């Protein structure tokens, strides 16, 4: 499996998960389209691996920065990491 294929599957997973987490709505079109795109990028990687990887990297950036209800996956992950300590943790 080419790196571009893995990157497209990761981008689709991040998009599906973030939309579900933020909107509580399961959009089943995302995993279906992700599988078709992964197959297409696997074919493209056989023709030109660098181009496929570059385009897949752009797709991953888009997946991590797309906002649902005003929050992207990066915003959510950043919020988990930079949570201020609660009073129970300070003791």
C-alpha positions in Angstrom: 0.0 0.0 0.0 1.4 3.4 -1.0 2.0 6.2 1.4 -0.6 8.3 -0.5 -3.2 5.7 0.1 -2.6 5.6 3.8 -2.7 9.4 3.9 -6.1 9.5 2.2 -7.5 6.9 4.5 -6.2 8.9 7.5 -7.7 12.1 6.1 -11.1 10.4 5.6 -11.0 8.9 9.1 -10.2 12.3 10.6 -13.0 14.0 8.7 -15.5 11.3 9.6 -14.6 11.3 13.2 -14.4 15.1 13.7 -17.8 15.6 12.0 -19.3 12.9 14.2 -17.7 14.3 17.3 -18.7 17.9 16.6 -22.1 17.5 15.1 -23.2 14.1 16.5 -24.2 13.2 12.9 -22.8 10.2 11.1 -22.2 11.1 7.5 -21.7 7.7 5.8 -20.8 9.4 2.5 -17.3 10.2 3.9 -16.1 6.6 4.4 -17.5 5.5 1.1 -15.8 8.3 -0.8 -12.6 7.8 1.2 -12.4 4.2 -0.1 -12.9 5.2 -3.7 -10.3 8.0 -3.3 -7.9 5.6 -1.6 -8.2 3.2 -4.6 -7.6 6.1 -7.0 -4.6 7.3 -5.2 -3.2 3.8 -5.0 -3.4 3.8 -8.8 -1.9 7.3 -9.1 1.0 6.3 -6.8 1.9 3.5 -9.3 2.1 6.2 -12.0 3.8 9.0 -10.0 4.4 8.4 -6.3 5.6 11.9 -5.5 2.6 13.6 -7.0 0.2 11.2 -5.3 1.9 11.8 -1.9 1.9 15.6 -2.4 -1.8 15.7 -3.2 -2.6 13.3 -0.4 -0.6 15.6 2.1 -2.8 18.5 1.0 -5.9 16.4 1.6 -4.7 15.6 5.1 -4.0 19.2 5.9 -7.6 20.0 4.7 -9.0 17.2 6.9 -7.2 18.3 10.0 -8.3 22.0 9.5 -11.9 21.6 8.3 -14.2 23.0 10.9 -17.5 21.5 12.0 -19.5 23.6 14.5 -16.6 26.0 14.6 -13.9 23.4 15.7 -11.4 21.5 13.6 -9.6 18.3 14.6 -6.6 20.4 15.4 -8.7 22.6 17.7 -10.1 19.6 19.5 -6.7 18.0 20.0 -5.2 21.3 21.1 -8.0 21.7 23.6 -7.3 18.3 25.1 -3.6 19.0 25.5 -3.9 22.5 26.9 -6.6 21.9 29.5 -6.0 23.9 32.7 -5.6 21.7 35.7 -8.7 21.2 37.9 -8.7 21.6 41.6 -8.5 17.8 42.1 -5.3 17.6 40.0 -3.7 20.4 41.9 -3.6 18.6 45.2 
